[in-house]
Amino acid sequence: MTTTPEHDAKFVKMTFSSVYPHYVKKVESKGRTKEELLEVIHWLTGFDDKQLQELIDEKATFETFFKRAKLHPNAHLITGMICGYRIEDIETPLTKQARYLDKLVDELAKGRKMEKILRQG
């Protein structure tokens, strides 16, 4: 299933700071911690806590967020369905990267073991 241009366009303008509190709420409501969420984000993007806070403070869009990120070499191992889309079939890089993050947050919230989330075998 390919994404629509409208679907892809929303990630260009959406700010990370608008979504981040929802990520925190989602994982904490399922018994996980903000620290675990930060570990997942760090693994995917390479951002440390300070860099992440700077992106939040400047209200960086997902486009800017992922342009500055250094995606983990194993990010391509993130597969499966998210929001009705099969991640490995998404062709637009920004949309795929945003869905990688969504998938990792979902896995964390669902109680998956950290070594599985971080694709460590």
N, C-alpha and C positions, 0 to 999 in steps of 0.2 A: 504494500500500500504506500503510495507516494503522498507526500504532503502537498497542500495547496499553496499557491503564492501568498494568500492571505494568512494562512497558518504560519508560514515562514516569516512573513513581515512583522508579525507581532513580537518576535524575539529581538528584532533590531532595535525597537524603541522601548521595550519593557526594561525597567531597572531592576538590578539585582536586589537593591535595598527594599523594593516593594514586595519581593518574594521571600527574602531571607527570614523575616519573622514567621512566615507560614511554615517554612521548613523547621524552624526551631519548635514551634507549637506542635507540629505533627510528630516529630520524634519524641519530644518530652511527654506528650499525651500517651505515647505507647511505651513509656518506661525507659527510653534511651536518654542520653545526655547531650547537652549543647557541645561538650568537649568531643564526644564521639562524632557529632555532625561536623565539627571543625576538622577533625582528623580525616573524614571522608572528603571534604572539600579540598583540604590540603593535598591529599593523595591525587585527586583528579586534576587540580589546577596548578599546584606548586605554591599557592599563596600561603604565606604565614598569617598569623592573627593580625599583625599590624597592617599588612598589605590589604587583607580582607576588609578591615575597618576603614581604611582609606577609600576603598572602592565603594563601600556603603555610604561614607560621608559625602563623597562627591556625586552620589546617585548615578553611578556608572550604569550604562545600559548593558544588556547581555552581550551586545556586539563588542563593546569596549572590554567588558569583563573577559570574554574568551579570546580577544585579540592579545590581551596582556598575559593570559594564562600560558603555562607550559604544560600541556596535557601529558599525563602519564603515558609512557609507552604501551602500557597494557590497557589503555582506555578502550581500544577496539574489541576487547573481550567482553565489554558490557553489551549484552544482547537481551532480547525478549521484548515483551509488549509494554508500552507505557502510553497511557491516554489514547488507546486505540490504534497506536502506530507500532510497527515492528521496527525497533531501533536500527537494526542492521540494514533495513531497506530505505532509510531516510537518506536522501541524496544531498540536501542542503547542509553544508558543514556546521553553520551556526545552530540550526535546528537540531541536528544530531548531537552537538555538544551540550545544548541545553537539556535535551532528553537524557543524555548520559547522567547529568546531575540529578534530574528528577528520578531516574531509576535507582541511583545509589541512595537517595533519601528514602524512597519507598522501601528498599531492601533493609535499610537501617530501622525504619519504623516497624517493619514486619518481624524484627527480631533475628534477622540473619546474622550469622557469626561474622565478626569483623574481618577475619582472614579471607572469607568468601567474598565479602563486599569489596575488599581491596584486591581481589583477583590474585591471591597469593598461593593458590593451589589447594 
